[in-house]
Amino acid sequence: MTPEIRKEMDELGSAVMEALEEAAMAYEGDLEADLIAQTKQSAVDLVGKYQALLERLGPEDRLEVQRGLGLKIEKMKGMLSRL
């Protein structure tokens, strides 16, 4: 995996973790409606970036990214469906 792809994966992972925290706060009722909408849009954007990254990669790198981020992305999708 190239350093650029690794950096993109790390940045995406950090953004996903932040979005998960915001989604958890929204789920617990600690965010107002406009912030919940922003959280949802953020998560949708992150899923799109994840999919775009996967499409650019070869099979080995794709598998590594899926192993590193796939579970977090699926968790985020699940939390979104509950908001």
PyMOL Python script that loads the backbone (N, CA, C, O; Angstrom):
from pymol import cmd

cmd.read_pdbstr("""\
ATOM      1  N   MET A   1       0.860  -1.176   0.000  1.00  0.00           N
ATOM      2  CA  MET A   1       0.000   0.000   0.000  1.00  0.00           C
ATOM      3  C   MET A   1       0.903   1.235   0.000  1.00  0.00           C
ATOM      4  O   MET A   1       1.871   1.315   0.757  1.00  0.00           O
ATOM      5  N   THR A   2       0.571   2.177  -0.852  1.00  0.00           N
ATOM      6  CA  THR A   2       1.381   3.395  -0.938  1.00  0.00           C
ATOM      7  C   THR A   2       1.154   4.266   0.296  1.00  0.00           C
ATOM      8  O   THR A   2       0.116   4.178   0.952  1.00  0.00           O
ATOM      9  N   PRO A   3       2.140   5.106   0.599  1.00  0.00           N
ATOM     10  CA  PRO A   3       1.971   6.015   1.747  1.00  0.00           C
ATOM     11  C   PRO A   3       0.759   6.945   1.583  1.00  0.00           C
ATOM     12  O   PRO A   3       0.109   7.293   2.569  1.00  0.00           O
ATOM     13  N   GLU A   4       0.456   7.344   0.347  1.00  0.00           N
ATOM     14  CA  GLU A   4      -0.689   8.224   0.117  1.00  0.00           C
ATOM     15  C   GLU A   4      -2.000   7.517   0.455  1.00  0.00           C
ATOM     16  O   GLU A   4      -2.889   8.094   1.082  1.00  0.00           O
ATOM     17  N   ILE A   5      -2.104   6.260   0.030  1.00  0.00           N
ATOM     18  CA  ILE A   5      -3.317   5.487   0.326  1.00  0.00           C
ATOM     19  C   ILE A   5      -3.414   5.234   1.826  1.00  0.00           C
ATOM     20  O   ILE A   5      -4.499   5.323   2.401  1.00  0.00           O
ATOM     21  N   ARG A   6      -2.293   4.920   2.460  1.00  0.00           N
ATOM     22  CA  ARG A   6      -2.271   4.702   3.916  1.00  0.00           C
ATOM     23  C   ARG A   6      -2.742   5.963   4.636  1.00  0.00           C
ATOM     24  O   ARG A   6      -3.534   5.887   5.575  1.00  0.00           O
ATOM     25  N   LYS A   7      -2.252   7.126   4.194  1.00  0.00           N
ATOM     26  CA  LYS A   7      -2.645   8.393   4.823  1.00  0.00           C
ATOM     27  C   LYS A   7      -4.141   8.625   4.645  1.00  0.00           C
ATOM     28  O   LYS A   7      -4.829   9.015   5.589  1.00  0.00           O
ATOM     29  N   GLU A   8      -4.643   8.384   3.435  1.00  0.00           N
ATOM     30  CA  GLU A   8      -6.069   8.563   3.177  1.00  0.00           C
ATOM     31  C   GLU A   8      -6.901   7.622   4.044  1.00  0.00           C
ATOM     32  O   GLU A   8      -7.942   8.010   4.573  1.00  0.00           O
ATOM     33  N   MET A   9      -6.440   6.400   4.183  1.00  0.00           N
ATOM     34  CA  MET A   9      -7.138   5.419   5.024  1.00  0.00           C
ATOM     35  C   MET A   9      -7.150   5.875   6.485  1.00  0.00           C
ATOM     36  O   MET A   9      -8.176   5.782   7.159  1.00  0.00           O
ATOM     37  N   ASP A  10      -6.016   6.365   6.970  1.00  0.00           N
ATOM     38  CA  ASP A  10      -5.939   6.841   8.358  1.00  0.00           C
ATOM     39  C   ASP A  10      -6.851   8.042   8.594  1.00  0.00           C
ATOM     40  O   ASP A  10      -7.535   8.120   9.615  1.00  0.00           O
ATOM     41  N   GLU A  11      -6.857   8.978   7.644  1.00  0.00           N
ATOM     42  CA  GLU A  11      -7.715  10.158   7.778  1.00  0.00           C
ATOM     43  C   GLU A  11      -9.189   9.764   7.746  1.00  0.00           C
ATOM     44  O   GLU A  11     -10.000  10.285   8.512  1.00  0.00           O
ATOM     45  N   LEU A  12      -9.522   8.843   6.857  1.00  0.00           N
ATOM     46  CA  LEU A  12     -10.901   8.367   6.777  1.00  0.00           C
ATOM     47  C   LEU A  12     -11.294   7.653   8.075  1.00  0.00           C
ATOM     48  O   LEU A  12     -12.405   7.830   8.575  1.00  0.00           O
ATOM     49  N   GLY A  13     -10.385   6.855   8.608  1.00  0.00           N
ATOM     50  CA  GLY A  13     -10.650   6.156   9.871  1.00  0.00           C
ATOM     51  C   GLY A  13     -10.900   7.123  11.014  1.00  0.00           C
ATOM     52  O   GLY A  13     -11.797   6.903  11.828  1.00  0.00           O
ATOM     53  N   SER A  14     -10.119   8.188  11.084  1.00  0.00           N
ATOM     54  CA  SER A  14     -10.308   9.198  12.132  1.00  0.00           C
ATOM     55  C   SER A  14     -11.656   9.898  11.969  1.00  0.00           C
ATOM     56  O   SER A  14     -12.370  10.132  12.944  1.00  0.00           O
ATOM     57  N   ALA A  15     -11.991  10.228  10.726  1.00  0.00           N
ATOM     58  CA  ALA A  15     -13.263  10.896  10.463  1.00  0.00           C
ATOM     59  C   ALA A  15     -14.447   9.982  10.803  1.00  0.00           C
ATOM     60  O   ALA A  15     -15.467  10.450  11.308  1.00  0.00           O
ATOM     61  N   VAL A  16     -14.311   8.697  10.528  1.00  0.00           N
ATOM     62  CA  VAL A  16     -15.376   7.741  10.843  1.00  0.00           C
ATOM     63  C   VAL A  16     -15.556   7.647  12.352  1.00  0.00           C
ATOM     64  O   VAL A  16     -16.686   7.624  12.840  1.00  0.00           O
ATOM     65  N   MET A  17     -14.461   7.593  13.091  1.00  0.00           N
ATOM     66  CA  MET A  17     -14.563   7.519  14.551  1.00  0.00           C
ATOM     67  C   MET A  17     -15.264   8.761  15.110  1.00  0.00           C
ATOM     68  O   MET A  17     -16.085   8.657  16.021  1.00  0.00           O
ATOM     69  N   GLU A  18     -14.941   9.918  14.569  1.00  0.00           N
ATOM     70  CA  GLU A  18     -15.594  11.156  15.010  1.00  0.00           C
ATOM     71  C   GLU A  18     -17.088  11.118  14.678  1.00  0.00           C
ATOM     72  O   GLU A  18     -17.921  11.515  15.493  1.00  0.00           O
ATOM     73  N   ALA A  19     -17.414  10.644  13.490  1.00  0.00           N
ATOM     74  CA  ALA A  19     -18.817  10.543  13.086  1.00  0.00           C
ATOM     75  C   ALA A  19     -19.570   9.555  13.970  1.00  0.00           C
ATOM     76  O   ALA A  19     -20.738   9.776  14.291  1.00  0.00           O
ATOM     77  N   LEU A  20     -18.910   8.466  14.367  1.00  0.00           N
ATOM     78  CA  LEU A  20     -19.543   7.497  15.261  1.00  0.00           C
ATOM     79  C   LEU A  20     -19.850   8.121  16.617  1.00  0.00           C
ATOM     80  O   LEU A  20     -20.906   7.871  17.198  1.00  0.00           O
ATOM     81  N   GLU A  21     -18.929   8.926  17.114  1.00  0.00           N
ATOM     82  CA  GLU A  21     -19.154   9.603  18.389  1.00  0.00           C
ATOM     83  C   GLU A  21     -20.340  10.566  18.284  1.00  0.00           C
ATOM     84  O   GLU A  21     -21.191  10.618  19.172  1.00  0.00           O
ATOM     85  N   GLU A  22     -20.382  11.328  17.186  1.00  0.00           N
ATOM     86  CA  GLU A  22     -21.492  12.264  16.984  1.00  0.00           C
ATOM     87  C   GLU A  22     -22.813  11.515  16.826  1.00  0.00           C
ATOM     88  O   GLU A  22     -23.842  11.952  17.342  1.00  0.00           O
ATOM     89  N   ALA A  23     -22.787  10.399  16.122  1.00  0.00           N
ATOM     90  CA  ALA A  23     -24.008   9.605  15.938  1.00  0.00           C
ATOM     91  C   ALA A  23     -24.482   9.048  17.277  1.00  0.00           C
ATOM     92  O   ALA A  23     -25.684   8.992  17.536  1.00  0.00           O
ATOM     93  N   ALA A  24     -23.552   8.639  18.121  1.00  0.00           N
ATOM     94  CA  ALA A  24     -23.927   8.136  19.441  1.00  0.00           C
ATOM     95  C   ALA A  24     -24.572   9.236  20.274  1.00  0.00           C
ATOM     96  O   ALA A  24     -25.560   8.995  20.968  1.00  0.00           O
ATOM     97  N   MET A  25     -24.011  10.449  20.205  1.00  0.00           N
ATOM     98  CA  MET A  25     -24.606  11.572  20.937  1.00  0.00           C
ATOM     99  C   MET A  25     -25.989  11.893  20.387  1.00  0.00           C
ATOM    100  O   MET A  25     -26.905  12.205  21.148  1.00  0.00           O
ATOM    101  N   ALA A  26     -26.142  11.818  19.080  1.00  0.00           N
ATOM    102  CA  ALA A  26     -27.446  12.077  18.471  1.00  0.00           C
ATOM    103  C   ALA A  26     -28.455  11.026  18.899  1.00  0.00           C
ATOM    104  O   ALA A  26     -29.606  11.344  19.196  1.00  0.00           O
ATOM    105  N   TYR A  27     -28.026   9.791  18.928  1.00  0.00           N
ATOM    106  CA  TYR A  27     -28.895   8.688  19.315  1.00  0.00           C
ATOM    107  C   TYR A  27     -29.361   8.841  20.762  1.00  0.00           C
ATOM    108  O   TYR A  27     -30.497   8.507  21.100  1.00  0.00           O
ATOM    109  N   GLU A  28     -28.472   9.347  21.605  1.00  0.00           N
ATOM    110  CA  GLU A  28     -28.804   9.537  23.015  1.00  0.00           C
ATOM    111  C   GLU A  28     -29.636  10.798  23.241  1.00  0.00           C
ATOM    112  O   GLU A  28     -30.066  11.072  24.362  1.00  0.00           O
ATOM    113  N   GLY A  29     -29.860  11.562  22.174  1.00  0.00           N
ATOM    114  CA  GLY A  29     -30.679  12.767  22.285  1.00  0.00           C
ATOM    115  C   GLY A  29     -29.917  13.989  22.720  1.00  0.00           C
ATOM    116  O   GLY A  29     -30.522  14.975  23.143  1.00  0.00           O
ATOM    117  N   ASP A  30     -28.595  13.951  22.625  1.00  0.00           N
ATOM    118  CA  ASP A  30     -27.781  15.078  23.074  1.00  0.00           C
ATOM    119  C   ASP A  30     -27.529  16.114  21.975  1.00  0.00           C
ATOM    120  O   ASP A  30     -26.835  17.101  22.215  1.00  0.00           O
ATOM    121  N   LEU A  31     -28.072  15.910  20.790  1.00  0.00           N
ATOM    122  CA  LEU A  31     -27.877  16.860  19.696  1.00  0.00           C
ATOM    123  C   LEU A  31     -29.218  17.388  19.207  1.00  0.00           C
ATOM    124  O   LEU A  31     -30.233  16.695  19.273  1.00  0.00           O
ATOM    125  N   GLU A  32     -29.208  18.628  18.715  1.00  0.00           N
ATOM    126  CA  GLU A  32     -30.411  19.219  18.153  1.00  0.00           C
ATOM    127  C   GLU A  32     -30.632  18.687  16.742  1.00  0.00           C
ATOM    128  O   GLU A  32     -29.734  18.097  16.141  1.00  0.00           O
ATOM    129  N   ALA A  33     -31.823  18.901  16.228  1.00  0.00           N
ATOM    130  CA  ALA A  33     -32.214  18.349  14.930  1.00  0.00           C
ATOM    131  C   ALA A  33     -31.269  18.757  13.798  1.00  0.00           C
ATOM    132  O   ALA A  33     -30.933  17.933  12.948  1.00  0.00           O
ATOM    133  N   ASP A  34     -30.839  20.023  13.781  1.00  0.00           N
ATOM    134  CA  ASP A  34     -29.950  20.450  12.696  1.00  0.00           C
ATOM    135  C   ASP A  34     -28.590  19.770  12.782  1.00  0.00           C
ATOM    136  O   ASP A  34     -27.981  19.477  11.754  1.00  0.00           O
ATOM    137  N   LEU A  35     -28.109  19.517  13.992  1.00  0.00           N
ATOM    138  CA  LEU A  35     -26.838  18.810  14.154  1.00  0.00           C
ATOM    139  C   LEU A  35     -26.975  17.338  13.800  1.00  0.00           C
ATOM    140  O   LEU A  35     -26.030  16.729  13.300  1.00  0.00           O
ATOM    141  N   ILE A  36     -28.130  16.771  14.051  1.00  0.00           N
ATOM    142  CA  ILE A  36     -28.382  15.380  13.660  1.00  0.00           C
ATOM    143  C   ILE A  36     -28.352  15.277  12.140  1.00  0.00           C
ATOM    144  O   ILE A  36     -27.786  14.331  11.591  1.00  0.00           O
ATOM    145  N   ALA A  37     -28.955  16.238  11.463  1.00  0.00           N
ATOM    146  CA  ALA A  37     -28.945  16.243   9.991  1.00  0.00           C
ATOM    147  C   ALA A  37     -27.524  16.377   9.461  1.00  0.00           C
ATOM    148  O   ALA A  37     -27.164  15.721   8.484  1.00  0.00           O
ATOM    149  N   GLN A  38     -26.716  17.216  10.093  1.00  0.00           N
ATOM    150  CA  GLN A  38     -25.312  17.365   9.689  1.00  0.00           C
ATOM    151  C   GLN A  38     -24.548  16.065   9.919  1.00  0.00           C
ATOM    152  O   GLN A  38     -23.724  15.672   9.094  1.00  0.00           O
ATOM    153  N   THR A  39     -24.819  15.406  11.029  1.00  0.00           N
ATOM    154  CA  THR A  39     -24.166  14.141  11.339  1.00  0.00           C
ATOM    155  C   THR A  39     -24.511  13.092  10.295  1.00  0.00           C
ATOM    156  O   THR A  39     -23.643  12.350   9.836  1.00  0.00           O
ATOM    157  N   LYS A  40     -25.777  13.035   9.926  1.00  0.00           N
ATOM    158  CA  LYS A  40     -26.199  12.079   8.899  1.00  0.00           C
ATOM    159  C   LYS A  40     -25.500  12.357   7.574  1.00  0.00           C
ATOM    160  O   LYS A  40     -25.001  11.438   6.924  1.00  0.00           O
ATOM    161  N   GLN A  41     -25.464  13.623   7.177  1.00  0.00           N
ATOM    162  CA  GLN A  41     -24.830  13.977   5.904  1.00  0.00           C
ATOM    163  C   GLN A  41     -23.340  13.668   5.933  1.00  0.00           C
ATOM    164  O   GLN A  41     -22.778  13.193   4.946  1.00  0.00           O
ATOM    165  N   SER A  42     -22.711  13.934   7.054  1.00  0.00           N
ATOM    166  CA  SER A  42     -21.288  13.626   7.225  1.00  0.00           C
ATOM    167  C   SER A  42     -21.040  12.134   7.036  1.00  0.00           C
ATOM    168  O   SER A  42     -20.103  11.730   6.349  1.00  0.00           O
ATOM    169  N   ALA A  43     -21.878  11.339   7.644  1.00  0.00           N
ATOM    170  CA  ALA A  43     -21.726   9.887   7.550  1.00  0.00           C
ATOM    171  C   ALA A  43     -21.943   9.404   6.119  1.00  0.00           C
ATOM    172  O   ALA A  43     -21.216   8.534   5.640  1.00  0.00           O
ATOM    173  N   VAL A  44     -22.936   9.962   5.440  1.00  0.00           N
ATOM    174  CA  VAL A  44     -23.190   9.592   4.042  1.00  0.00           C
ATOM    175  C   VAL A  44     -21.970   9.941   3.183  1.00  0.00           C
ATOM    176  O   VAL A  44     -21.563   9.159   2.324  1.00  0.00           O
ATOM    177  N   ASP A  45     -21.398  11.116   3.421  1.00  0.00           N
ATOM    178  CA  ASP A  45     -20.206  11.531   2.682  1.00  0.00           C
ATOM    179  C   ASP A  45     -19.032  10.592   2.937  1.00  0.00           C
ATOM    180  O   ASP A  45     -18.289  10.252   2.017  1.00  0.00           O
ATOM    181  N   LEU A  46     -18.870  10.179   4.183  1.00  0.00           N
ATOM    182  CA  LEU A  46     -17.768   9.273   4.527  1.00  0.00           C
ATOM    183  C   LEU A  46     -17.937   7.905   3.867  1.00  0.00           C
ATOM    184  O   LEU A  46     -16.963   7.313   3.403  1.00  0.00           O
ATOM    185  N   VAL A  47     -19.151   7.412   3.827  1.00  0.00           N
ATOM    186  CA  VAL A  47     -19.409   6.138   3.148  1.00  0.00           C
ATOM    187  C   VAL A  47     -19.057   6.273   1.669  1.00  0.00           C
ATOM    188  O   VAL A  47     -18.481   5.357   1.081  1.00  0.00           O
ATOM    189  N   GLY A  48     -19.396   7.402   1.071  1.00  0.00           N
ATOM    190  CA  GLY A  48     -19.050   7.648  -0.324  1.00  0.00           C
ATOM    191  C   GLY A  48     -17.550   7.688  -0.549  1.00  0.00           C
ATOM    192  O   GLY A  48     -17.054   7.135  -1.530  1.00  0.00           O
ATOM    193  N   LYS A  49     -16.823   8.338   0.353  1.00  0.00           N
ATOM    194  CA  LYS A  49     -15.359   8.384   0.248  1.00  0.00           C
ATOM    195  C   LYS A  49     -14.760   6.993   0.402  1.00  0.00           C
ATOM    196  O   LYS A  49     -13.811   6.642  -0.299  1.00  0.00           O
ATOM    197  N   TYR A  50     -15.305   6.209   1.306  1.00  0.00           N
ATOM    198  CA  TYR A  50     -14.844   4.837   1.512  1.00  0.00           C
ATOM    199  C   TYR A  50     -15.050   4.015   0.238  1.00  0.00           C
ATOM    200  O   TYR A  50     -14.146   3.304  -0.200  1.00  0.00           O
ATOM    201  N   GLN A  51     -16.234   4.115  -0.346  1.00  0.00           N
ATOM    202  CA  GLN A  51     -16.533   3.369  -1.577  1.00  0.00           C
ATOM    203  C   GLN A  51     -15.623   3.824  -2.713  1.00  0.00           C
ATOM    204  O   GLN A  51     -15.133   2.996  -3.482  1.00  0.00           O
ATOM    205  N   ALA A  52     -15.394   5.124  -2.826  1.00  0.00           N
ATOM    206  CA  ALA A  52     -14.521   5.649  -3.879  1.00  0.00           C
ATOM    207  C   ALA A  52     -13.094   5.148  -3.698  1.00  0.00           C
ATOM    208  O   ALA A  52     -12.420   4.812  -4.672  1.00  0.00           O
ATOM    209  N   LEU A  53     -12.637   5.101  -2.452  1.00  0.00           N
ATOM    210  CA  LEU A  53     -11.302   4.587  -2.176  1.00  0.00           C
ATOM    211  C   LEU A  53     -11.196   3.129  -2.590  1.00  0.00           C
ATOM    212  O   LEU A  53     -10.229   2.737  -3.241  1.00  0.00           O
ATOM    213  N   LEU A  54     -12.176   2.330  -2.220  1.00  0.00           N
ATOM    214  CA  LEU A  54     -12.154   0.910  -2.577  1.00  0.00           C
ATOM    215  C   LEU A  54     -12.114   0.707  -4.085  1.00  0.00           C
ATOM    216  O   LEU A  54     -11.424  -0.187  -4.574  1.00  0.00           O
ATOM    217  N   GLU A  55     -12.849   1.529  -4.821  1.00  0.00           N
ATOM    218  CA  GLU A  55     -12.903   1.391  -6.277  1.00  0.00           C
ATOM    219  C   GLU A  55     -11.567   1.684  -6.942  1.00  0.00           C
ATOM    220  O   GLU A  55     -11.282   1.157  -8.017  1.00  0.00           O
ATOM    221  N   ARG A  56     -10.749   2.515  -6.317  1.00  0.00           N
ATOM    222  CA  ARG A  56      -9.449   2.879  -6.892  1.00  0.00           C
ATOM    223  C   ARG A  56      -8.360   1.850  -6.620  1.00  0.00           C
ATOM    224  O   ARG A  56      -7.303   1.893  -7.249  1.00  0.00           O
ATOM    225  N   LEU A  57      -8.596   0.940  -5.708  1.00  0.00           N
ATOM    226  CA  LEU A  57      -7.546   0.036  -5.251  1.00  0.00           C
ATOM    227  C   LEU A  57      -7.560  -1.301  -5.966  1.00  0.00           C
ATOM    228  O   LEU A  57      -8.580  -1.748  -6.492  1.00  0.00           O
ATOM    229  N   GLY A  58      -6.388  -1.924  -5.964  1.00  0.00           N
ATOM    230  CA  GLY A  58      -6.281  -3.296  -6.442  1.00  0.00           C
ATOM    231  C   GLY A  58      -6.792  -4.241  -5.367  1.00  0.00           C
ATOM    232  O   GLY A  58      -7.095  -3.813  -4.253  1.00  0.00           O
ATOM    233  N   PRO A  59      -6.890  -5.526  -5.695  1.00  0.00           N
ATOM    234  CA  PRO A  59      -7.475  -6.495  -4.759  1.00  0.00           C
ATOM    235  C   PRO A  59      -6.787  -6.563  -3.386  1.00  0.00           C
ATOM    236  O   PRO A  59      -7.472  -6.629  -2.365  1.00  0.00           O
ATOM    237  N   GLU A  60      -5.463  -6.548  -3.344  1.00  0.00           N
ATOM    238  CA  GLU A  60      -4.767  -6.670  -2.061  1.00  0.00           C
ATOM    239  C   GLU A  60      -4.970  -5.440  -1.183  1.00  0.00           C
ATOM    240  O   GLU A  60      -5.259  -5.554   0.008  1.00  0.00           O
ATOM    241  N   ASP A  61      -4.815  -4.266  -1.784  1.00  0.00           N
ATOM    242  CA  ASP A  61      -5.012  -3.037  -1.012  1.00  0.00           C
ATOM    243  C   ASP A  61      -6.468  -2.881  -0.593  1.00  0.00           C
ATOM    244  O   ASP A  61      -6.753  -2.422   0.513  1.00  0.00           O
ATOM    245  N   ARG A  62      -7.384  -3.261  -1.471  1.00  0.00           N
ATOM    246  CA  ARG A  62      -8.813  -3.185  -1.150  1.00  0.00           C
ATOM    247  C   ARG A  62      -9.119  -4.038   0.076  1.00  0.00           C
ATOM    248  O   ARG A  62      -9.839  -3.610   0.979  1.00  0.00           O
ATOM    249  N   LEU A  63      -8.570  -5.235   0.099  1.00  0.00           N
ATOM    250  CA  LEU A  63      -8.800  -6.130   1.231  1.00  0.00           C
ATOM    251  C   LEU A  63      -8.248  -5.531   2.526  1.00  0.00           C
ATOM    252  O   LEU A  63      -8.869  -5.638   3.583  1.00  0.00           O
ATOM    253  N   GLU A  64      -7.087  -4.906   2.434  1.00  0.00           N
ATOM    254  CA  GLU A  64      -6.486  -4.295   3.625  1.00  0.00           C
ATOM    255  C   GLU A  64      -7.344  -3.134   4.147  1.00  0.00           C
ATOM    256  O   GLU A  64      -7.531  -2.987   5.355  1.00  0.00           O
ATOM    257  N   VAL A  65      -7.857  -2.324   3.239  1.00  0.00           N
ATOM    258  CA  VAL A  65      -8.714  -1.207   3.642  1.00  0.00           C
ATOM    259  C   VAL A  65     -10.017  -1.740   4.231  1.00  0.00           C
ATOM    260  O   VAL A  65     -10.498  -1.223   5.239  1.00  0.00           O
ATOM    261  N   GLN A  66     -10.587  -2.763   3.614  1.00  0.00           N
ATOM    262  CA  GLN A  66     -11.818  -3.349   4.137  1.00  0.00           C
ATOM    263  C   GLN A  66     -11.603  -3.924   5.531  1.00  0.00           C
ATOM    264  O   GLN A  66     -12.468  -3.797   6.398  1.00  0.00           O
ATOM    265  N   ARG A  67     -10.471  -4.544   5.745  1.00  0.00           N
ATOM    266  CA  ARG A  67     -10.177  -5.083   7.082  1.00  0.00           C
ATOM    267  C   ARG A  67     -10.009  -3.970   8.104  1.00  0.00           C
ATOM    268  O   ARG A  67     -10.420  -4.108   9.256  1.00  0.00           O
ATOM    269  N   GLY A  68      -9.401  -2.863   7.677  1.00  0.00           N
ATOM    270  CA  GLY A  68      -9.131  -1.767   8.600  1.00  0.00           C
ATOM    271  C   GLY A  68     -10.328  -0.877   8.875  1.00  0.00           C
ATOM    272  O   GLY A  68     -10.467  -0.345   9.976  1.00  0.00           O
ATOM    273  N   LEU A  69     -11.195  -0.709   7.882  1.00  0.00           N
ATOM    274  CA  LEU A  69     -12.293   0.253   8.027  1.00  0.00           C
ATOM    275  C   LEU A  69     -13.685  -0.346   7.873  1.00  0.00           C
ATOM    276  O   LEU A  69     -14.666   0.268   8.293  1.00  0.00           O
ATOM    277  N   GLY A  70     -13.788  -1.505   7.293  1.00  0.00           N
ATOM    278  CA  GLY A  70     -15.094  -2.076   6.964  1.00  0.00           C
ATOM    279  C   GLY A  70     -16.048  -2.175   8.141  1.00  0.00           C
ATOM    280  O   GLY A  70     -17.216  -1.802   8.023  1.00  0.00           O
ATOM    281  N   LEU A  71     -15.575  -2.666   9.263  1.00  0.00           N
ATOM    282  CA  LEU A  71     -16.434  -2.833  10.436  1.00  0.00           C
ATOM    283  C   LEU A  71     -16.911  -1.475  10.963  1.00  0.00           C
ATOM    284  O   LEU A  71     -18.067  -1.325  11.357  1.00  0.00           O
ATOM    285  N   LYS A  72     -16.008  -0.491  10.965  1.00  0.00           N
ATOM    286  CA  LYS A  72     -16.380   0.851  11.430  1.00  0.00           C
ATOM    287  C   LYS A  72     -17.443   1.452  10.504  1.00  0.00           C
ATOM    288  O   LYS A  72     -18.400   2.074  10.966  1.00  0.00           O
ATOM    289  N   ILE A  73     -17.265   1.262   9.204  1.00  0.00           N
ATOM    290  CA  ILE A  73     -18.226   1.789   8.235  1.00  0.00           C
ATOM    291  C   ILE A  73     -19.592   1.125   8.441  1.00  0.00           C
ATOM    292  O   ILE A  73     -20.619   1.802   8.425  1.00  0.00           O
ATOM    293  N   GLU A  74     -19.603  -0.174   8.629  1.00  0.00           N
ATOM    294  CA  GLU A  74     -20.869  -0.885   8.842  1.00  0.00           C
ATOM    295  C   GLU A  74     -21.532  -0.450  10.143  1.00  0.00           C
ATOM    296  O   GLU A  74     -22.756  -0.328  10.207  1.00  0.00           O
ATOM    297  N   LYS A  75     -20.739  -0.217  11.168  1.00  0.00           N
ATOM    298  CA  LYS A  75     -21.278   0.260  12.446  1.00  0.00           C
ATOM    299  C   LYS A  75     -21.913   1.636  12.254  1.00  0.00           C
ATOM    300  O   LYS A  75     -22.989   1.917  12.783  1.00  0.00           O
ATOM    301  N   MET A  76     -21.233   2.483  11.493  1.00  0.00           N
ATOM    302  CA  MET A  76     -21.765   3.815  11.230  1.00  0.00           C
ATOM    303  C   MET A  76     -23.072   3.738  10.440  1.00  0.00           C
ATOM    304  O   MET A  76     -24.015   4.473  10.731  1.00  0.00           O
ATOM    305  N   LYS A  77     -23.130   2.868   9.461  1.00  0.00           N
ATOM    306  CA  LYS A  77     -24.367   2.693   8.692  1.00  0.00           C
ATOM    307  C   LYS A  77     -25.505   2.241   9.613  1.00  0.00           C
ATOM    308  O   LYS A  77     -26.635   2.712   9.487  1.00  0.00           O
ATOM    309  N   GLY A  78     -25.204   1.337  10.528  1.00  0.00           N
ATOM    310  CA  GLY A  78     -26.215   0.867  11.475  1.00  0.00           C
ATOM    311  C   GLY A  78     -26.711   1.978  12.378  1.00  0.00           C
ATOM    312  O   GLY A  78     -27.911   2.090  12.625  1.00  0.00           O
ATOM    313  N   MET A  79     -25.805   2.795  12.870  1.00  0.00           N
ATOM    314  CA  MET A  79     -26.213   3.898  13.739  1.00  0.00           C
ATOM    315  C   MET A  79     -27.051   4.912  12.962  1.00  0.00           C
ATOM    316  O   MET A  79     -28.005   5.477  13.496  1.00  0.00           O
ATOM    317  N   LEU A  80     -26.691   5.136  11.707  1.00  0.00           N
ATOM    318  CA  LEU A  80     -27.469   6.065  10.884  1.00  0.00           C
ATOM    319  C   LEU A  80     -28.903   5.599  10.702  1.00  0.00           C
ATOM    320  O   LEU A  80     -29.839   6.398  10.716  1.00  0.00           O
ATOM    321  N   SER A  81     -29.057   4.321  10.534  1.00  0.00           N
ATOM    322  CA  SER A  81     -30.410   3.799  10.312  1.00  0.00           C
ATOM    323  C   SER A  81     -31.288   3.969  11.548  1.00  0.00           C
ATOM    324  O   SER A  81     -32.513   3.916  11.445  1.00  0.00           O
ATOM    325  N   ARG A  82     -30.682   4.172  12.710  1.00  0.00           N
ATOM    326  CA  ARG A  82     -31.452   4.352  13.943  1.00  0.00           C
ATOM    327  C   ARG A  82     -31.719   5.813  14.284  1.00  0.00           C
ATOM    328  O   ARG A  82     -32.470   6.108  15.214  1.00  0.00           O
ATOM    329  N   LEU A  83     -31.110   6.723  13.541  1.00  0.00           N
ATOM    330  CA  LEU A  83     -31.323   8.155  13.842  1.00  0.00           C
ATOM    331  C   LEU A  83     -32.588   8.671  13.191  1.00  0.00           C
ATOM    332  O   LEU A  83     -32.922   9.847  13.336  1.00  0.00           O
TER     333      LEU A  83
END
""", "prot")
cmd.dss("prot")
cmd.show_as("cartoon", "prot")
cmd.util.cbc("prot")
cmd.orient("prot")
